């Protein structure tokens, strides 16, 4: 009889432990900017660079990688962590793009996962004559944040940015679109949108300038033991031992 009761305790503990095992929280975000960016004006380029970077961390496992190329050559990079976090980014002939995903929970899952990624092209130039320098492009942001249980959170941030500065006069122009959200406790957020970015700065002949186009993303998912499950666990085992003790005293 005693062994049967011990078996019932283990069954109770097992059921409570897996009650949320199939539930997951996921953060997934992507950002894209069309390339080539339309640049007009007196730009005599003397330095250009492409860069992609990605990092991922989950359950004590992590990875970080980057790819940097001179001129505006193509770059591509990916990072993965324990199968629960990933980040990818590339700068290609048609776009700047990156995507991040972080997942917690599930069978054999982890309680924390993070990922971020970035893709950019930038450069320095001298104004060959006086006039406006303008840059424009389109961007696309997408986000999917899901949680299933109390104690789970999913956070995401997607940003696309154009930046232009006259380093001689310190005049600058910034155009960006951002999608930053957070959900928790069984809530969900799903959204996507397209937009246009444009910057413009006046340059005198001989002024130094700097241009940046960039997309970046961050994803995080976390979970804590479910309060209801913990209550069932401790309450069930307590009742069992109290009942067993009373029978023994009789």
C-alpha positions in Angstrom: 0.0 0.0 0.0 2.8 2.4 0.9 4.5 1.8 -2.4 1.3 2.5 -4.2 1.0 5.8 -2.4 4.6 6.7 -3.3 3.7 5.8 -6.9 0.7 8.2 -6.8 3.0 11.0 -5.6 5.3 10.5 -8.5 2.4 10.4 -10.9 1.1 13.7 -9.5 4.5 15.3 -9.7 5.0 14.1 -13.3 1.5 15.4 -14.4 2.1 18.8 -12.9 5.6 19.1 -14.4 4.3 18.4 -17.9 1.1 20.4 -17.6 2.8 23.3 -19.3 5.5 21.3 -21.1 3.8 21.6 -24.5 3.2 25.3 -24.1 5.6 27.7 -25.8 6.3 31.4 -26.0 7.8 32.7 -29.3 9.2 36.0 -30.5 9.8 36.3 -34.3 10.7 39.6 -36.1 11.9 40.5 -39.5 13.0 43.8 -41.1 13.8 44.6 -44.7 15.0 47.6 -46.7 15.1 47.8 -50.4 18.5 48.1 -52.1 20.0 49.9 -53.8 18.9 53.0 -51.8 18.2 55.8 -54.2 21.0 58.4 -53.6 21.1 61.7 -55.5 23.4 64.7 -55.2 27.1 65.7 -55.2 28.5 62.5 -53.6 32.1 61.6 -54.4 32.5 58.4 -52.4 35.9 57.6 -50.8 34.8 54.8 -48.4 32.0 52.2 -48.4 31.3 49.2 -46.2 28.7 46.4 -45.8 28.2 44.5 -42.6 25.9 41.8 -41.2 25.9 40.5 -37.7 23.8 38.0 -35.7 23.8 36.5 -32.2 21.7 34.0 -30.4 21.5 32.6 -26.8 19.4 29.9 -25.2 19.8 27.5 -22.3 23.4 28.4 -21.7 24.3 27.9 -25.4 25.3 31.0 -27.5 26.8 32.0 -30.8 27.8 35.3 -32.3 29.0 35.9 -35.9 29.6 38.8 -38.3 30.5 39.4 -41.9 32.1 42.7 -42.9 33.1 43.5 -46.5 34.7 46.6 -48.1 32.7 48.6 -50.7 29.0 47.6 -50.8 29.7 43.9 -51.4 27.2 41.3 -50.3 27.4 39.9 -46.8 25.6 37.1 -45.0 25.6 35.6 -41.5 23.7 33.3 -39.2 23.8 32.3 -35.6 21.9 29.5 -33.7 21.6 28.4 -30.1 20.4 25.1 -28.8 17.6 25.0 -31.5 15.6 27.7 -29.6 17.1 31.0 -30.8 18.4 32.1 -34.2 19.4 35.2 -36.0 20.2 35.7 -39.7 21.1 38.8 -41.7 22.4 39.7 -45.1 23.1 42.6 -47.3 22.5 41.6 -50.9 22.1 43.3 -54.3 18.3 43.7 -53.7 17.9 44.3 -50.0 19.1 44.6 -46.4 17.4 41.9 -44.5 17.5 40.2 -41.1 15.3 37.9 -39.0 15.4 36.7 -35.4 13.5 34.1 -33.5 13.5 33.1 -29.8 11.4 30.3 -28.3 11.0 28.9 -24.8 9.0 26.0 -23.4 8.0 22.8 -25.2 9.3 19.4 -24.4 13.0 19.7 -23.6 12.8 23.5 -23.9 14.5 26.3 -22.2 13.3 29.1 -19.9 15.2 32.0 -21.6 16.1 32.7 -25.2 17.4 35.8 -27.0 18.5 36.7 -30.5 19.5 39.9 -32.4 20.7 40.7 -35.9 21.7 43.7 -37.9 22.5 44.4 -41.6 23.9 47.7 -42.8 25.7 49.6 -45.5 27.4 52.9 -44.9 30.0 55.2 -46.5 31.8 58.5 -46.4 31.9 61.0 -49.3 32.9 64.6 -50.2 30.5 66.9 -51.9 31.8 67.6 -55.4 29.6 70.7 -55.7 27.0 72.6 -53.6 23.6 71.1 -53.5 21.1 68.8 -51.7 22.0 65.2 -51.1 19.0 62.9 -50.7 18.5 59.2 -50.1 15.3 57.2 -50.1 14.1 53.6 -49.9 11.2 51.4 -48.8 11.1 49.2 -45.7 9.0 46.3 -44.4 8.6 45.3 -40.8 7.0 42.1 -39.5 6.4 40.8 -36.0 4.8 37.7 -34.4 4.8 37.4 -30.6 2.9 34.6 -28.9 2.5 33.3 -25.4 0.3 30.5 -24.1 0.5 30.4 -20.3 0.7 32.8 -17.4 4.4 33.6 -16.7 5.5 33.6 -20.3 6.7 36.8 -22.1 7.7 37.5 -25.6 9.4 40.8 -26.7 10.4 42.0 -30.1 11.9 45.1 -31.7 12.3 45.8 -35.5 13.9 49.0 -36.8 14.8 50.3 -40.3 16.8 53.5 -40.5 18.3 55.9 -43.1 20.8 58.5 -41.7 22.6 61.3 -43.5 24.9 63.9 -41.9 27.0 66.7 -43.2 30.1 66.2 -41.0 31.4 69.8 -41.8 28.3 71.7 -40.7 26.8 69.0 -38.3 23.5 69.1 -40.1 21.8 65.7 -40.3 18.6 64.0 -41.3 17.2 60.7 -39.9 14.2 58.7 -41.2 13.2 55.5 -39.4 10.4 53.1 -38.8 10.1 51.0 -35.7 8.0 48.2 -34.3 8.5 47.4 -30.6 6.1 45.3 -28.6 5.8 43.0 -25.7 3.1 40.4 -24.8 2.7 38.1 -21.8 0.4 35.6 -20.0 -1.3 34.0 -23.0 -1.5 37.1 -25.2 -0.5 37.4 -28.8 0.6 40.2 -31.1 0.9 39.9 -34.9 1.5 42.8 -37.2 3.3 43.9 -40.4 3.7 47.1 -42.3 5.4 48.7 -45.2 6.8 52.2 -45.2 9.0 54.7 -47.1 12.2 56.3 -45.7 13.8 59.5 -47.0 16.6 61.9 -45.8 17.9 65.1 -47.3 20.8 67.4 -46.2 22.4 70.5 -47.9 26.1 70.3 -48.7 28.5 73.0 -49.8 31.3 72.0 -52.2 34.0 70.2 -50.3 31.9 69.3 -47.3 32.4 65.9 -45.8 29.4 63.6 -45.5 28.4 60.2 -44.0 25.5 57.9 -45.1 24.0 54.9 -43.2 21.3 52.5 -44.2 20.4 49.8 -41.5 17.9 47.3 -40.4 18.1 45.7 -36.9 16.0 43.3 -34.8 15.8 41.9 -31.3 13.8 39.0 -30.0 13.4 37.7 -26.4 11.2 35.0 -24.9 11.1 34.0 -21.2 9.0 31.8 -18.9 8.7 31.1 -15.2 7.1 28.0 -13.5 3.3 28.3 -13.7 1.9 29.4 -10.3 -1.1 27.1 -10.7 1.1 24.1 -11.4 3.3 24.8 -8.4 0.2 25.1 -6.2 -1.1 21.8 -7.4 2.2 20.2 -6.8 2.8 21.4 -3.3 -0.9 21.2 -2.3 -1.2 17.6 -3.6 1.9 16.3 -2.0 1.1 18.0 1.3 -2.4 16.4 1.4 -0.9 13.0 0.7 1.6 13.1 3.5 -0.9 14.6 6.0 -3.3 11.8 5.1 -0.7 9.1 5.3 0.5 10.5 8.7 -3.0 10.5 10.1 -3.6 6.9 9.1 -0.3 5.8 10.7 -1.2 7.6 13.9 -4.5 5.6 14.0 
